[in-house]
């Protein structure tokens, strides 16, 4: 068992290819949220929360959907 595991060999191959091409193997930063979910979309969060407290969750689907849409635009998978 002198050979390295396959995942190490593949990773090493990817690193050598990226060095030759001059590009780094980094994940796309566009897909990762830039904020914590609790801090994203404060306006829609406030409207959603106030509506739920006053009218109940069933009556606030418009605000819930608006907040979820905002979170998705910020990069969250909700």
N, CA and C atoms as a LAMMPS dump frame, in Angstrom:
ITEM: TIMESTEP
0
ITEM: NUMBER OF ATOMS
234
ITEM: BOX BOUNDS ff ff ff
-5.0000000000000000e+02 5.0000000000000000e+02
-5.0000000000000000e+02 5.0000000000000000e+02
-5.0000000000000000e+02 5.0000000000000000e+02
ITEM: ATOMS id mol type element x y z
1 1 1 N 0.836 -1.184 0
2 1 2 C 0 0 0
3 1 3 C 0.887 1.257 0
4 2 1 N 1.676 1.407 -1.04
5 2 2 C 2.556 2.552 -1.144
6 2 3 C 1.883 3.747 -1.811
7 3 1 N 0.776 3.518 -2.48
8 3 2 C 0.135 4.615 -3.199
9 3 3 C -0.77 5.413 -2.269
10 4 1 N -0.952 6.676 -2.582
11 4 2 C -1.808 7.566 -1.795
12 4 3 C -3.264 7.275 -2.126
13 5 1 N -4.176 7.577 -1.204
14 5 2 C -5.602 7.414 -1.496
15 5 3 C -6.003 8.25 -2.707
16 6 1 N -7.049 7.827 -3.38
17 6 2 C -7.483 8.474 -4.624
18 6 3 C -7.821 9.939 -4.434
19 7 1 N -8.479 10.294 -3.312
20 7 2 C -8.871 11.692 -3.136
21 7 3 C -7.671 12.608 -2.995
22 8 1 N -6.58 12.115 -2.413
23 8 2 C -5.372 12.932 -2.301
24 8 3 C -4.743 13.094 -3.676
25 9 1 N -4.691 12.028 -4.434
26 9 2 C -4.126 12.078 -5.772
27 9 3 C -4.924 13.037 -6.658
28 10 1 N -6.25 12.961 -6.588
29 10 2 C -7.078 13.858 -7.395
30 10 3 C -6.888 15.298 -6.981
31 11 1 N -6.826 15.565 -5.693
32 11 2 C -6.644 16.938 -5.212
33 11 3 C -5.297 17.474 -5.688
34 12 1 N -4.256 16.65 -5.602
35 12 2 C -2.943 17.074 -6.065
36 12 3 C -2.969 17.367 -7.561
37 13 1 N -3.693 16.556 -8.315
38 13 2 C -3.799 16.785 -9.758
39 13 3 C -4.506 18.105 -10.039
40 14 1 N -5.554 18.395 -9.289
41 14 2 C -6.28 19.645 -9.479
42 14 3 C -5.409 20.845 -9.136
43 15 1 N -4.595 20.731 -8.099
44 15 2 C -3.728 21.839 -7.717
45 15 3 C -2.677 22.1 -8.782
46 16 1 N -2.088 21.044 -9.337
47 16 2 C -1.069 21.245 -10.361
48 16 3 C -1.679 21.861 -11.618
49 17 1 N -2.897 21.459 -11.966
50 17 2 C -3.558 22.05 -13.124
51 17 3 C -3.841 23.527 -12.899
52 18 1 N -4.269 23.872 -11.688
53 18 2 C -4.602 25.268 -11.428
54 18 3 C -3.356 26.135 -11.404
55 19 1 N -2.231 25.584 -10.976
56 19 2 C -0.985 26.355 -10.986
57 19 3 C -0.547 26.634 -12.409
58 20 1 N -0.707 25.633 -13.282
59 20 2 C -0.304 25.797 -14.671
60 20 3 C -1.172 26.825 -15.388
61 21 1 N -2.466 26.822 -15.093
62 21 2 C -3.364 27.748 -15.773
63 21 3 C -3.366 29.136 -15.133
64 22 1 N -2.796 29.239 -13.927
65 22 2 C -2.758 30.521 -13.246
66 22 3 C -4.037 30.862 -12.52
67 23 1 N -4.961 29.907 -12.44
68 23 2 C -6.235 30.142 -11.772
69 23 3 C -6.275 29.372 -10.461
70 24 1 N -6.924 29.926 -9.478
71 24 2 C -7.067 29.265 -8.193
72 24 3 C -8.351 28.456 -8.153
73 25 1 N -8.322 27.344 -7.432
74 25 2 C -9.518 26.529 -7.231
75 25 3 C -10.287 27.061 -6.031
76 26 1 N -11.01 28.136 -6.221
77 26 2 C -11.778 28.709 -5.127
78 26 3 C -13.253 28.632 -5.466
79 27 1 N -14.104 28.432 -4.456
80 27 2 C -15.537 28.397 -4.723
81 27 3 C -16.038 29.767 -5.135
82 28 1 N -17.126 29.781 -5.866
83 28 2 C -17.721 31.048 -6.289
84 28 3 C -18.248 31.79 -5.07
85 29 1 N -17.846 33.032 -4.927
86 29 2 C -18.294 33.806 -3.773
87 29 3 C -19.717 34.339 -3.979
88 30 1 N -20.196 34.336 -5.22
89 30 2 C -21.533 34.851 -5.498
90 30 3 C -22.621 33.988 -4.863
91 31 1 N -22.379 32.694 -4.753
92 31 2 C -23.409 31.797 -4.253
93 31 3 C -23.459 31.751 -2.736
94 32 1 N -22.423 32.212 -2.071
95 32 2 C -22.384 32.17 -0.618
96 32 3 C -22.944 33.471 -0.052
97 33 1 N -23.848 33.373 0.922
98 33 2 C -24.402 34.59 1.526
99 33 3 C -23.302 35.431 2.17
100 34 1 N -23.441 36.731 2.089
101 34 2 C -22.464 37.642 2.657
102 34 3 C -22.809 38.03 4.095
103 35 1 N -24.038 37.736 4.516
104 35 2 C -24.507 38.084 5.853
105 35 3 C -25.038 36.844 6.542
106 36 1 N -25.211 36.944 7.846
107 36 2 C -25.919 35.892 8.569
108 36 3 C -27.395 36.042 8.241
109 37 1 N -28.112 34.926 8.265
110 37 2 C -29.526 34.954 7.875
111 37 3 C -30.339 35.859 8.807
112 38 1 N -29.922 35.96 10.063
113 38 2 C -30.67 36.799 11.009
114 38 3 C -30.536 38.288 10.697
115 39 1 N -29.483 38.657 9.949
116 39 2 C -29.236 40.073 9.658
117 39 3 C -29.638 40.477 8.236
118 40 1 N -30.005 39.488 7.446
119 40 2 C -30.378 39.773 6.055
120 40 3 C -31.836 40.219 5.983
121 41 1 N -32.126 41.107 5.092
122 41 2 C -33.5 41.552 4.792
123 41 3 C -34.255 42.062 6.021
124 42 1 N -33.73 43.05 6.722
125 42 2 C -34.401 43.525 7.935
126 42 3 C -35.78 44.136 7.681
127 43 1 N -35.968 44.76 6.53
128 43 2 C -37.262 45.4 6.248
129 43 3 C -38.382 44.371 6.084
130 44 1 N -38.132 43.361 5.248
131 44 2 C -39.17 42.349 5.048
132 44 3 C -39.345 41.485 6.292
133 45 1 N -38.28 41.318 7.049
134 45 2 C -38.367 40.543 8.289
135 45 3 C -39.273 41.248 9.291
136 46 1 N -39.109 42.56 9.407
137 46 2 C -39.925 43.332 10.349
138 46 3 C -41.403 43.284 9.958
139 47 1 N -41.692 43.495 8.678
140 47 2 C -43.082 43.454 8.215
141 47 3 C -43.7 42.081 8.426
142 48 1 N -42.923 41.043 8.116
143 48 2 C -43.401 39.67 8.301
144 48 3 C -43.703 39.392 9.769
145 49 1 N -42.773 39.744 10.643
146 49 2 C -42.941 39.469 12.075
147 49 3 C -44.117 40.233 12.68
148 50 1 N -44.259 41.507 12.312
149 50 2 C -45.379 42.304 12.829
150 50 3 C -46.711 41.731 12.372
151 51 1 N -46.778 41.324 11.126
152 51 2 C -48.012 40.749 10.6
153 51 3 C -48.365 39.455 11.324
154 52 1 N -47.375 38.591 11.528
155 52 2 C -47.632 37.32 12.198
156 52 3 C -48.109 37.537 13.629
157 53 1 N -47.518 38.481 14.335
158 53 2 C -47.923 38.765 15.72
159 53 3 C -49.351 39.287 15.764
160 54 1 N -49.694 40.175 14.842
161 54 2 C -51.013 40.806 14.863
162 54 3 C -52.12 39.935 14.255
163 55 1 N -51.791 39.188 13.191
164 55 2 C -52.842 38.505 12.431
165 55 3 C -52.708 36.987 12.35
166 56 1 N -51.577 36.445 12.758
167 56 2 C -51.347 35.015 12.641
168 56 3 C -50.656 34.666 11.334
169 57 1 N -49.973 33.548 11.333
170 57 2 C -49.169 33.15 10.183
171 57 3 C -49.987 32.943 8.907
172 58 1 N -51.173 32.411 9.047
173 58 2 C -52.007 32.111 7.88
174 58 3 C -52.378 33.358 7.083
175 59 1 N -52.525 34.486 7.755
176 59 2 C -52.944 35.722 7.094
177 59 3 C -51.774 36.513 6.509
178 60 1 N -50.568 36.024 6.667
179 60 2 C -49.401 36.831 6.293
180 60 3 C -48.539 36.198 5.198
181 61 1 N -49.129 35.371 4.372
182 61 2 C -48.342 34.68 3.348
183 61 3 C -47.661 35.659 2.394
184 62 1 N -48.281 36.807 2.143
185 62 2 C -47.684 37.812 1.257
186 62 3 C -46.337 38.285 1.812
187 63 1 N -46.296 38.576 3.11
188 63 2 C -45.073 39.073 3.738
189 63 3 C -44.049 37.962 3.944
190 64 1 N -44.53 36.759 4.235
191 64 2 C -43.628 35.617 4.388
192 64 3 C -42.939 35.322 3.06
193 65 1 N -43.709 35.306 1.978
194 65 2 C -43.145 35.062 0.649
195 65 3 C -42.169 36.163 0.241
196 66 1 N -42.489 37.403 0.56
197 66 2 C -41.602 38.521 0.228
198 66 3 C -40.266 38.382 0.969
199 67 1 N -40.329 37.959 2.232
200 67 2 C -39.099 37.794 3.008
201 67 3 C -38.27 36.626 2.461
202 68 1 N -38.926 35.524 2.126
203 68 2 C -38.202 34.38 1.564
204 68 3 C -37.552 34.746 0.231
205 69 1 N -38.242 35.508 -0.585
206 69 2 C -37.69 35.944 -1.866
207 69 3 C -36.463 36.829 -1.642
208 70 1 N -36.535 37.71 -0.664
209 70 2 C -35.4 38.572 -0.342
210 70 3 C -34.208 37.741 0.127
211 71 1 N -34.459 36.754 0.987
212 71 2 C -33.381 35.896 1.485
213 71 3 C -32.721 35.13 0.342
214 72 1 N -33.516 34.664 -0.609
215 72 2 C -32.96 33.951 -1.758
216 72 3 C -32.071 34.866 -2.599
217 73 1 N -32.489 36.122 -2.754
218 73 2 C -31.673 37.081 -3.499
219 73 3 C -30.341 37.333 -2.794
220 74 1 N -30.326 37.191 -1.465
221 74 2 C -29.103 37.375 -0.676
222 74 3 C -28.231 36.125 -0.694
223 75 1 N -28.719 35.046 -1.306
224 75 2 C -27.905 33.85 -1.444
225 75 3 C -28.246 32.709 -0.507
226 76 1 N -29.317 32.852 0.262
227 76 2 C -29.714 31.791 1.187
228 76 3 C -30.606 30.788 0.468
229 77 1 N -30.454 29.524 0.829
230 77 2 C -31.251 28.443 0.241
231 77 3 C -32.4 28.133 1.18
232 78 1 N -33.472 28.902 1.061
233 78 2 C -34.647 28.726 1.931
234 78 3 C -35.87 28.413 1.105
